[in-house]
Amino acid sequence: MPTIHDVAKRAGVSPVTVSRVINNAGNVSAATREKVELAIEELGYVPSVMARSLRSKRTRTLALIVSDVTNPFWTTVARGLEDTARSRDYSVFLYNTDENPLKQRRCLEVVVAQQVDGVIIAPYDSDAQNLAQLRQRNIPTVIIDRRIEGWDVDSVRGDSLSGAKALIQHLISLGHQCIAMISGPAKTSTAEDRVAGYCMALAEARIPLDTRLIRRGEYRTLSGEELTLRLLDEGLNPTAIFAANQFIALGVINAVEKRGLRIPQDIALVCFDDLPDVSRLFPFLTVVVQPAYDMGVHAAQLLLSRLDSEVSLQPRHVVLPTRLIVRHSCGSRLQGSDHPPFSLPLPKEAWAEVSIMVKPLSPAEQRDCSGSITGLAISVPNKRRGGLSDYDRSDVNRLLKVLQHQEADRVPHLEFWVTSKSVYEYVLERELKYDPVDARVGRQSITPKDHVEFAMRLGMDAVTCDFSWRPDNPDDLEPLPSLADQLGYLERYLRAAQGTGVGVVASFTSFFDNAMLAVGNPSHMSHDGRPLLERVMDILLNHQEKVMRVVCDRFADDLALVMVSDDVAHRAGLMIHPDVFMEIFPQRMKRLIAPAKAHGKLVVLHTAGRMDNVLPILHDIGFDAVHPIEPESNDIFSIRKEWAGRMALVGNIPTGLLTHGGKEEIEEKVREYCVNLASNGGYVLGSSNGIGEGIPPQNFVAMTQAVHKYGRYGSLGKEA
């Protein structure tokens, strides 16, 4: 069996260098890495996991401890966690506690003895004392699906509070006034959050709370059945029941059947979480669903980022939105229907579902109800936010106001892409130990910390974090980026921007221009070429749509806005014939930006080319702004006049002027733009094509200073 020394000899390097390649160390050149990887492949060398563990003091194992492995919710969480962990060469041990404190204690003893690198756990209760084995040994831990009191540690959970409230509001909208709730264990935070959401919805509808209608038991079918039978036998006569999870819902169904009642004709039923396999065969239950797979992904990313970090990270709390899916069991299909709701086979229209993202409650709304409903304490995660800054400092709120066609204190300045090392070093006043490259080709650019400092020194209002995936050709697509790595990269940006006033823009490559490049850029689309183009477009779209959803569901509140990069035009107009473009582009783009729009985020399209015929299409799709409005192809003044109040514009300061002009010329151009474009908001100043190495740093800074000098609202064009 070949050894690391054999690999080193074959590659002509030292064993230490081979070790660096195997462990993905950053201080190895691309050429050396390629030689070592080729030697590994030729020799069939397999690194010893045991030896690597001894050297790194890592076992490369994680533990997932959940309440019930038979619950489809937890199997889906486990899959998301395992997929993410496996992408980083970690293995996952799965443990089941059955919501039993003794079993949980035994699981913790086992994972401590196994020396796992980290633990993801859904604790049976909210008392951190019961996790002392993890805390005392400083084992990196993520709490999933639940909250705990007394230990501020990383956590990921669904928004049980808002989801439960949405379900009860839906029942109330159907006319129900007497709504019962069958909940889970009283010591479990998810159960109490769902009770709190139930109470909030009743209070807002001015329906008196009858505590006899709330029953607490276990997250099990038998518990749901027994509690429902007692409820029905006590003569309270609820017209609807809210089950706190899907197993309880099955118990409710059993109990209702035993009492000779029908769902939904005699009693409506809604529940938290879905039965995914059953719902595919017979779409029955009206539910609020949590993004279980995404919860596993985020939990893994939080844990892996903590394991990889060289510094101590502050605890992070991720609350993911839920979705309301309306089906039959709530009784909504009984109204205005000529067909019995449960005759088989079901008519086609009966299979249609309505899926709505549940908007999270604001921290203020949560604080207002905290401790005031049935004695429940509702946790509100603390988020560090920077205070508002003066007009000459970075302020993301300034940018957002102007993009929404309002005047702020001054005209914002934004550069989505700066790739010039000399510009960065000039502004930061120190040498960079690495070379920033163009993130638009899917490679690492400046580090998040340096990027945010760069923006602060200039008074720029946001920086861009790129989520890129670009194919080389249709038959050999570049490997998918690790979702955990991308989330970690964005998290580092958000961490760097906290308290600075600098916003973070999530920028996504799209599907159209990348597919065009992959299939050979067929500007005159032939009948034979279109199927291949659309196939590649859909591959790219499906991946980037998933990434955008995961990013927005977790980070929407922290992002300034979302940008999509897709060159749909050139200097003469659209890349392809307008009829073909309209058939293949708008609906796909609406899919891509739907997660951002669902969260109420502003969405910007970056595209080159002539815009007069493109802007109506972009406006109809749902874009709020376009960048960069190149002067070579567009008269920005006429475009601004036509689209004032409807589409915000970013950019247009000519790159040629920044490259070859003098300071006075640059200042005058900025002044002209402030006077003629900035009134009433809707214009953000920036370069027409990014800041590359050919632009003198002094000229770039002169443009930035001119915005501060002439961009003060109320005195546009006059020196501030």
C-alpha positions in Angstrom: 0.0 0.0 0.0 1.5 3.4 -1.0 2.5 5.8 1.7 2.6 9.6 1.9 6.3 9.4 1.3 5.7 7.5 -2.0 3.3 10.3 -3.1 5.9 12.9 -2.2 8.6 11.1 -4.2 6.4 10.7 -7.2 5.3 14.4 -7.2 8.8 15.7 -6.4 7.8 17.5 -3.2 8.1 17.0 0.5 5.7 14.9 2.6 4.7 18.1 4.4 3.5 19.5 1.1 1.5 16.4 0.4 -0.1 16.7 3.8 -1.0 20.3 3.0 -2.7 19.3 -0.2 -4.6 16.5 1.5 -5.8 18.9 4.3 -6.7 21.6 1.8 -4.2 24.1 3.3 -4.1 27.4 1.5 -0.3 27.8 1.2 0.2 25.5 -1.8 0.4 26.8 -5.4 -2.0 25.5 -8.0 0.8 23.8 -10.0 2.1 22.0 -7.0 -1.4 21.0 -5.9 -2.0 19.5 -9.4 1.2 17.5 -9.3 0.4 16.1 -5.9 -3.2 15.2 -6.8 -2.0 13.5 -10.0 0.5 11.4 -7.9 -2.2 10.4 -5.4 -4.4 9.3 -8.3 -1.7 7.4 -10.1 -0.6 5.6 -6.9 -4.1 5.0 -5.5 -3.0 6.5 -2.2 -5.7 6.7 0.5 -4.9 8.9 3.5 -5.2 7.1 6.9 -8.2 8.5 8.7 -6.8 7.4 12.0 -3.4 9.1 11.4 -5.1 12.3 10.3 -7.2 12.3 13.4 -4.2 11.8 15.6 -2.4 14.7 14.0 -5.3 17.1 13.8 -6.9 16.0 17.1 -10.1 15.6 15.1 -12.2 12.5 14.5 -14.1 14.1 11.6 -17.3 12.8 13.2 -20.5 14.7 14.2 -23.4 13.5 16.3 -27.1 14.3 15.7 -29.3 13.6 18.7 -33.1 13.9 17.9 -36.3 13.0 19.7 -37.8 10.4 17.2 -36.0 9.0 14.2 -39.2 7.6 12.8 -40.6 11.1 12.3 -40.1 12.1 8.7 -39.2 15.6 9.8 -36.1 14.3 11.6 -35.1 12.0 8.8 -35.2 14.9 6.4 -33.2 17.1 8.8 -30.7 14.2 9.1 -30.4 14.0 5.3 -29.6 17.7 5.0 -27.0 17.5 7.8 -25.4 14.3 6.4 -25.2 15.7 2.8 -23.5 18.8 4.1 -21.2 17.0 6.4 -20.2 14.4 3.8 -19.2 17.2 1.4 -16.6 18.1 4.0 -15.5 14.5 4.7 -17.3 14.3 8.0 -19.4 11.3 9.2 -22.6 11.6 11.2 -23.7 9.4 14.1 -27.5 9.4 14.7 -29.1 9.0 18.1 -32.7 8.8 19.3 -33.9 10.1 22.8 -37.7 9.5 22.6 -38.0 12.8 24.5 -36.7 10.8 27.5 -34.2 12.5 29.9 -32.5 9.3 30.8 -32.0 8.3 27.1 -30.7 11.8 26.3 -28.2 11.6 29.2 -27.0 8.2 27.9 -26.6 9.6 24.4 -24.5 12.4 25.6 -22.3 10.0 27.6 -21.7 8.0 24.4 -20.9 11.0 22.1 -18.5 12.4 24.7 -16.8 9.0 24.9 -16.6 8.8 21.1 -14.9 12.2 21.0 -17.0 13.5 18.2 -16.0 16.9 16.9 -19.4 18.5 17.4 -23.0 17.8 18.4 -26.3 18.9 16.9 -29.1 18.2 19.4 -32.8 18.6 19.8 -33.0 18.6 23.6 -36.1 17.2 25.3 -36.5 20.3 27.4 -35.3 23.9 27.7 -33.0 23.6 30.7 -29.3 24.0 29.7 -28.3 22.1 32.9 -29.3 18.9 31.1 -26.6 19.6 28.5 -23.9 20.2 31.0 -21.8 17.3 29.6 -21.4 19.3 26.4 -20.9 22.7 27.9 -18.4 21.7 30.5 -16.2 20.0 27.9 -16.5 22.9 25.4 -17.8 20.5 22.7 -19.1 22.7 19.8 -22.9 22.4 19.8 -25.8 23.5 17.8 -29.3 23.3 19.2 -31.8 22.4 16.5 -35.6 22.9 16.4 -35.7 23.9 20.0 -34.6 26.7 22.4 -32.8 26.4 25.6 -32.4 28.7 28.6 -29.2 29.4 30.3 -26.7 28.7 27.5 -26.2 31.1 24.6 -25.1 28.6 21.9 -25.6 28.3 18.1 -29.2 27.3 17.2 -31.3 26.6 14.1 -35.1 26.3 14.3 -38.3 26.8 12.3 -40.5 29.7 13.2 -43.1 27.8 15.2 -44.6 31.0 16.6 -45.5 32.6 13.3 -46.4 29.3 11.7 -48.9 28.4 14.4 -50.4 31.9 14.3 -50.9 31.6 10.5 -52.7 28.3 10.9 -55.2 29.7 13.5 -55.7 32.8 11.4 -56.6 30.7 8.5 -59.1 28.8 10.5 -60.6 32.0 11.8 -60.9 33.3 8.3 -63.0 30.3 7.5 -65.4 31.3 10.3 -64.2 29.1 13.2 -64.4 30.6 16.7 -64.1 27.5 18.9 -60.7 26.1 18.0 -59.0 23.4 20.2 -55.2 22.7 20.3 -53.6 19.3 21.0 -50.0 20.2 21.8 -46.7 18.5 22.7 -44.7 18.3 25.9 -45.0 21.4 28.1 -41.2 21.6 28.7 -40.5 21.6 25.0 -40.0 25.0 23.4 -41.6 24.1 20.1 -44.8 23.0 21.8 -45.0 26.2 23.8 -44.2 28.4 20.9 -47.0 26.8 19.0 -49.4 27.4 21.9 -48.2 31.0 22.0 -48.9 31.4 18.3 -52.4 29.9 18.8 -53.1 32.4 21.6 -51.8 35.3 19.7 -54.1 34.6 16.7 -57.1 34.4 19.0 -56.2 37.6 20.8 -55.8 39.5 17.6 -59.2 38.3 16.4 -60.7 39.2 19.9 -61.8 35.6 20.5 -61.8 34.9 24.2 -59.2 32.3 25.2 -60.6 29.1 26.8 -57.7 27.2 28.4 -59.8 24.0 28.5 -59.3 23.9 24.7 -55.5 23.5 25.1 -54.3 20.0 25.8 -50.7 19.1 26.3 -49.3 15.6 25.8 -46.6 14.0 23.7 -45.6 14.3 20.0 -47.1 10.8 19.4 -50.2 9.4 17.7 -51.5 7.7 20.8 -51.2 10.9 22.8 -53.1 12.8 20.1 -55.8 10.2 20.1 -56.3 10.1 23.8 -56.3 13.9 24.3 -58.8 14.4 21.5 -61.2 11.7 22.8 -61.2 13.4 26.2 -61.8 16.8 24.6 -64.7 15.5 22.5 -66.2 13.6 25.4 -66.2 16.7 27.7 -68.8 18.4 25.4 -66.6 21.5 24.5 -67.7 21.0 20.8 -64.7 22.6 19.0 -65.4 23.2 15.3 -61.7 22.9 14.5 -58.5 21.3 16.0 -54.9 22.4 15.7 -52.5 19.5 16.1 -49.0 20.5 17.1 -47.3 17.9 14.9 -48.2 15.4 12.2 -48.2 12.4 14.6 -50.7 14.1 16.9 -52.8 14.9 13.8 -53.0 11.2 13.0 -54.2 10.6 16.6 -56.8 13.3 16.1 -58.0 11.6 12.9 -58.3 8.3 14.8 -60.3 9.9 17.6 -62.7 11.7 15.3 -63.4 8.5 13.4 -64.1 6.7 16.7 -66.7 9.3 17.6 -68.4 9.0 14.2 -67.4 12.4 13.0 -65.9 13.5 9.6 -63.0 15.7 8.7 -63.6 18.4 7.5 -67.4 18.2 7.3 -67.9 17.9 11.1 -64.6 19.2 12.4 -61.7 20.9 10.7 -58.1 19.9 11.2 -54.8 21.6 10.7 -51.3 20.6 11.9 -47.7 21.6 12.2 -45.4 19.7 9.8 -46.3 17.4 7.0 -46.5 13.7 6.2 -44.5 14.0 2.9 -45.1 10.5 1.5 -48.8 10.4 2.4 -49.3 14.0 1.0 -48.0 12.9 -2.4 -50.6 10.1 -2.6 -53.5 11.9 -1.0 -53.1 15.7 -0.4 -55.3 16.0 2.6 -53.9 17.9 5.6 -53.7 21.6 5.7 -50.3 22.2 7.3 -47.5 24.6 8.1 -44.2 23.0 7.0 -40.7 23.8 8.2 -37.7 23.6 5.7 -36.4 20.4 7.4 -33.6 19.7 4.9 -32.4 23.3 5.1 -32.4 23.2 8.9 -30.0 20.3 8.6 -27.8 22.2 6.1 -27.7 25.3 8.3 -27.0 23.3 11.5 -24.0 21.6 9.7 -22.7 24.9 8.4 -22.9 26.5 11.8 -21.0 23.6 13.4 -18.4 23.3 10.6 -17.7 27.0 10.5 -17.1 27.0 14.3 -14.8 24.0 13.9 -12.9 25.8 11.2 -12.7 29.2 12.8 -9.4 30.3 14.3 -11.2 32.7 16.6 -14.1 32.5 19.0 -17.3 33.2 17.2 -20.3 34.8 18.9 -23.4 32.5 19.1 -25.6 32.6 16.0 -29.3 32.0 16.0 -31.1 31.0 12.8 -34.9 31.1 12.6 -36.2 29.9 9.3 -39.6 30.8 7.9 -42.4 28.3 7.5 -44.9 27.8 4.7 -48.7 27.4 4.9 -50.1 24.7 2.6 -53.9 24.8 2.3 -55.5 21.5 1.4 -58.8 19.7 2.3 -58.7 19.1 6.1 -59.4 22.8 7.1 -62.7 22.8 5.2 -61.8 25.5 2.8 -62.8 23.3 -0.2 -66.3 22.8 1.2 -67.2 26.4 0.4 -68.7 27.0 -3.0 -68.0 23.5 -4.3 -70.4 21.4 -6.2 -68.4 18.2 -5.7 -68.1 16.0 -2.6 -64.6 16.7 -1.3 -63.6 13.1 -0.8 -65.0 11.1 -3.7 -62.4 8.9 -5.5 -60.8 9.4 -7.9 -60.4 13.1 -7.0 -61.0 15.6 -9.7 -57.8 17.3 -11.0 -58.6 20.6 -9.4 -58.9 18.9 -6.0 -55.1 18.2 -6.1 -54.2 21.9 -6.3 -52.4 23.2 -3.3 -51.9 26.8 -2.1 -48.4 27.3 -0.6 -47.7 30.6 1.2 -44.6 31.7 3.0 -45.4 32.8 6.5 -43.9 36.1 7.3 -41.9 36.1 10.6 -43.1 38.3 13.4 -40.9 41.3 13.9 -38.8 41.5 17.2 -41.2 44.2 18.4 -44.2 42.0 17.8 -42.5 39.2 19.7 -41.5 41.4 22.5 -45.1 42.8 22.8 -46.5 39.3 23.3 -43.5 37.9 25.4 -44.7 36.7 28.7 -48.2 38.1 28.2 -49.9 35.0 26.8 -50.7 32.1 29.2 -47.6 32.8 31.1 -45.3 31.9 28.2 -41.9 33.4 27.7 -41.1 33.9 24.0 -37.4 34.1 23.2 -36.3 37.0 20.9 -32.8 36.4 19.5 -30.5 39.4 20.0 -29.0 40.7 16.8 -26.2 43.2 16.9 -27.0 46.1 14.6 -25.0 49.2 14.0 -26.4 52.6 14.6 -27.2 55.1 11.9 -24.2 57.1 10.6 -23.6 60.6 9.4 -24.0 61.4 5.8 -20.3 61.0 5.0 -20.2 57.5 6.4 -21.6 54.2 5.2 -25.3 53.8 5.7 -27.3 51.0 4.0 -30.5 52.7 4.9 -29.5 55.6 2.6 -29.1 53.1 -0.2 -32.4 51.4 0.4 -34.3 54.7 0.5 -32.9 55.9 -2.8 -33.5 52.6 -4.5 -37.2 53.0 -3.4 -37.3 56.4 -5.1 -36.9 58.5 -2.0 -34.4 61.2 -1.1 -32.0 60.4 1.8 -29.2 62.6 3.1 -27.0 62.2 0.0 -26.7 60.2 -3.2 -25.4 56.7 -2.5 -22.2 55.4 -4.0 -22.0 51.7 -4.8 -19.4 49.5 -6.6 -20.5 45.9 -7.1 -17.1 44.8 -8.4 -13.7 46.1 -7.5 -10.9 43.8 -8.6 -7.9 46.2 -8.5 -5.3 45.3 -5.9 -3.8 48.7 -6.2 -7.1 50.4 -5.5 -7.7 48.3 -2.4 -4.2 49.0 -1.1 -4.5 52.7 -1.7 -7.8 52.9 0.2 -6.8 50.5 3.0 -3.3 52.0 3.3 -1.7 48.6 3.7 -0.4 45.8 1.6 -2.7 42.9 0.8 -1.0 39.5 1.2 -3.2 38.0 -1.6 -4.4 39.0 -5.0 -8.1 39.9 -5.3 -9.6 38.5 -8.5 -12.8 38.9 -10.3 -15.5 37.2 -8.3 -17.7 37.2 -11.4 -15.8 34.2 -12.7 -16.7 32.3 -9.5 -13.4 32.8 -7.6 -12.6 34.3 -4.2 -12.3 38.0 -4.3 -11.2 40.3 -1.4 -11.8 38.9 2.1 -15.1 40.0 3.7 -13.3 41.8 6.5 -11.1 43.8 4.1 -14.0 44.4 1.8 -16.2 45.9 4.6 -13.3 48.1 5.9 -12.7 49.3 2.3 -16.4 50.3 2.1 -16.3 52.1 5.4 -13.2 54.1 4.5 -15.0 55.3 1.3 -18.4 55.8 2.8 -19.8 53.2 0.4 -23.1 51.9 1.6 -22.9 48.1 0.7 -20.6 45.4 -0.4 -21.3 42.3 -2.6 -21.0 38.7 -1.6 -21.1 36.5 -4.7 -22.8 33.1 -5.2 -21.3 32.0 -8.5 -21.7 28.9 -10.6 -20.6 28.9 -14.2 -20.3 26.0 -16.6 -17.4 25.4 -19.0 -19.5 23.5 -21.5 -22.9 21.7 -21.6 -21.4 18.2 -21.2 -18.9 19.0 -18.4 -20.4 21.4 -15.9 -18.1 22.8 -13.3 -18.7 21.0 -9.9 -21.4 22.4 -7.7 -20.0 24.7 -5.0 -20.4 23.5 -1.4 -23.6 25.0 0.0 -22.1 25.1 3.5 -19.0 26.9 2.2 -21.2 29.5 0.4 -23.3 30.1 3.5 -20.2 30.4 5.6 -18.7 32.9 3.2 -21.9 35.0 3.4 -21.9 34.7 7.2 -18.4 36.0 7.3 -19.5 39.1 5.3 -22.4 39.7 7.6 -20.2 39.3 10.7 -17.7 41.8 9.3 -20.5 44.3 8.5 -22.2 44.2 11.9 -22.3 47.6 13.5 -20.6 49.4 10.6 -23.5 50.7 8.6 -22.3 48.8 5.6 -25.0 46.6 4.0 -24.3 43.2 2.3 -25.7 42.4 -1.1 -26.2 38.8 -2.1 -25.2 38.5 -5.8 -26.2 35.4 -7.8 -25.0 34.3 -11.2 -28.0 33.4 -13.4 -28.8 31.0 -16.2 -29.1 32.9 -19.5 -25.7 34.3 -20.3 -23.9 31.3 -18.7 -26.0 28.9 -20.8 -25.3 30.9 -24.0 -21.6 30.8 -23.3 -21.7 27.0 -22.5 -23.4 26.2 -25.8 -21.4 28.5 -27.9 -23.3 31.8 -27.7 -25.8 31.2 -30.6 -26.8 34.8 -31.2 -29.1 33.6 -34.1 -30.9 30.9 -32.2 -31.5 27.9 -34.5 -34.3 25.4 -33.9 -31.8 22.6 -33.2 -29.8 24.8 -30.7 -32.7 25.8 -28.5 -33.3 22.5 -26.7 -29.7 22.3 -25.6 -29.7 25.9 -24.5 -32.8 25.4 -22.4 -31.5 22.2 -20.9 -28.3 24.0 -19.7 -30.4 27.0 -18.5 -32.6 24.7 -16.4 -29.6 23.0 -14.8 -28.2 26.3 -13.8 -31.6 27.7 -12.7 -32.5 24.7 -10.6 -29.2 25.0 -8.6 -29.2 28.8 -8.2 -32.9 28.9 -7.3 -32.2 26.4 -4.4 -29.2 28.5 -3.3 -31.2 31.7 -3.4 -34.0 30.1 -1.4 -31.7 28.8 1.3 -29.9 32.1 1.5 -33.1 34.2 1.7 -34.9 32.0 4.1 -32.0 32.3 6.6 -30.4 35.7 5.9 -33.1 37.9 4.3 -33.4 40.2 7.3 -29.7 40.7 7.3 -29.2 41.4 3.6 -29.4 44.9 2.0 -30.8 43.5 -1.3 -30.4 40.8 -3.8 -28.6 41.1 -7.2 -28.8 38.8 -10.2 -26.0 38.9 -12.8 -27.1 38.0 -16.3 -26.0 39.7 -19.5 -29.2 39.6 -21.5 -28.2 42.3 -23.9 -25.3 43.8 -26.0 -24.9 47.2 -27.5 -27.6 46.7 -30.1 -30.2 45.2 -27.7 -31.2 41.7 -26.7 -28.8 38.9 -27.2 -31.3 36.8 -29.2 -34.6 37.4 -31.1 -37.1 39.1 -28.8 -39.8 36.4 -29.5 -37.5 33.6 -28.5 -36.2 35.6 -25.5 -39.8 36.1 -24.2 -40.5 32.4 -24.5 -37.4 31.2 -22.6 -36.4 34.0 -20.1 -39.1 35.8 -18.1 -40.8 32.8 -16.4 -37.5 31.3 -15.5 -36.2 34.6 -14.1 -39.4 35.0 -12.0 -38.7 31.5 -10.5 -35.1 32.5 -9.7 -36.0 35.8 -7.9 -39.2 34.4 -6.2 -37.5 33.7 -2.8 -36.1 37.2 -2.6 -39.4 38.8 -3.6 -41.3 36.6 -1.1 -39.1 38.1 1.6 -39.7 41.6 0.4 -36.2 42.2 -0.8 -35.2 44.7 -3.5 -33.8 42.9 -6.5 -31.3 44.4 -8.9 -30.3 43.0 -12.3 -26.7 43.4 -13.5 -26.6 43.3 -17.3 -24.5 44.9 -20.0 -25.9 46.4 -23.2 -28.7 48.6 -24.5 -31.6 49.0 -22.1 -34.4 50.8 -23.9 -36.2 47.6 -25.0 -35.0 45.6 -22.0 -36.3 47.6 -19.1 -40.0 47.0 -19.7 -39.3 43.2 -19.6 -37.3 43.5 -16.4 -39.9 45.7 -14.8 -42.7 43.2 -15.6 -40.5 40.4 -14.1 -40.2 42.2 -10.8 -36.8 43.9 -10.8 -36.5 47.1 -8.9 -33.2 48.4 -10.3 -30.7 47.8 -13.1 -26.9 48.1 -13.1 -24.7 49.4 -14.7 -26.4 51.5 -17.5 -23.3 51.7 -19.7 -22.8 55.1 -21.3 -21.6 53.5 -24.5 -25.0 51.9 -25.1 -27.5 54.2 -23.3 -28.6 57.8 -22.8 -29.1 57.6 -19.0 -30.8 61.0 -18.9 -33.6 59.9 -21.3 -33.9 56.5 -19.5 -34.1 58.3 -16.2 -36.8 60.6 -17.5 -38.9 57.7 -18.8 -38.5 55.4 -15.8 -38.5 57.9 -12.9 -40.3 56.4 -9.9 -40.5 52.9 -11.5 -37.0 51.6 -12.0 -33.9 52.7 -10.1 -30.7 53.1 -12.0 -27.1 52.3 -10.9 -23.8 53.3 -12.5 -22.9 55.1 -15.8 -19.8 57.0 -14.7 -17.6 56.0 -17.8 -14.8 53.6 -17.1 -12.8 55.5 -19.8 -13.1 58.7 -17.9 -11.9 57.0 -14.7 -9.0 55.5 -16.5 -7.8 58.5 -18.5 -9.5 61.6 -17.1 -8.2 64.1 -14.6 -9.6 64.8 -11.1 -11.5 67.9 -12.3 -13.2 66.1 -15.2 -14.3 63.3 -12.9 -15.6 65.7 -10.3 -17.6 67.6 -13.0 -19.1 64.4 -14.3 -20.2 63.4 -10.8 -21.7 66.8 -10.2 -23.6 66.7 -13.5 -25.1 63.3 -12.6 -26.1 64.4 -9.1 -27.9 67.5 -10.5 -29.7 65.7 -13.4 -30.3 62.2 -12.1 -30.6 62.2 -8.3 -33.7 64.3 -7.6 -36.5 62.3 -5.8 -34.2 59.3 -5.5 -33.9 56.4 -7.9 -30.3 56.9 -8.9 -27.2 55.3 -7.3 -23.8 56.6 -8.5 -21.2 54.1 -9.6 -18.8 53.2 -12.4 -20.1 51.8 -15.7 -18.1 48.6 -15.7 -16.4 47.9 -12.3 -13.0 49.1 -11.0 -10.2 47.1 -12.6 -6.5 47.4 -12.4 -6.2 50.0 -15.1 -8.0 52.7 -13.2 -5.6 54.9 -11.1 -6.6 54.7 -7.5 -6.5 58.5 -7.1 -9.2 58.8 -9.8 -11.4 56.2 -8.1 -11.1 58.1 -4.8 -11.8 61.4 -6.6 -15.1 60.0 -7.9 -16.0 58.8 -4.4 -15.1 62.1 -2.8 -17.1 64.0 -5.4 -20.3 62.2 -4.4 -19.8 63.4 -0.8 -19.1 66.9 -2.2 -21.9 67.4 -4.6 -24.5 64.7 -3.7 -26.1 66.3 -0.7 -29.9 66.3 -1.1 -31.4 69.7 -0.9 -28.2 71.2 -2.4 -27.4 68.8 -5.3 -24.5 70.0 -7.4 -23.4 72.5 -4.7 -20.3 71.9 -2.6 -21.3 70.5 0.8 
